[in-house]
Amino acid sequence: ADKVKVYTSAEIIEFKAQFLGDVSTSYCENSSNPAKFDELPSLTSMTDSLKLQVYERGGNAIVMKQCGIVNYPSCVVYFECNGDAYAIDSGF
């Protein structure tokens, strides 16, 4: 995942980049036990999960679309992160 860099949508158009599709990850905590909230994933770990998905698709770049807490009826806390996976031609 270290080989995948984060770009803005404005930056990615500067490259000869091939769109590889959407990537997403989520986490639902449905327990209201306060001790469970100490185990919530960090935004960094969520971003790393997306980077790994990009890398597994053969990509080396990601444009983050949104990442954070989202209201979800069956979860006490629900995190969702998503982005667009790209492969940038390094010969460019």
Sequence and secondary structure as in RCSB ss.txt:
>XXXX:A:sequence
ADKVKVYTSAEIIEFKAQFLGDVSTSYCENSSNPAKFDELPSLTSMTDSLKLQVYERGGNAIVMKQCGIVNYPSC
VVYFECNGDAYAIDSGF
>XXXX:A:secstr
 TT EEE HHHHTTS EEEEEEEEEEEEE    GGGGGG   HHHHHHHHHHHHHHTT  EEEEEEEEE   TT 
SEEEEEEEEEEEE TT 
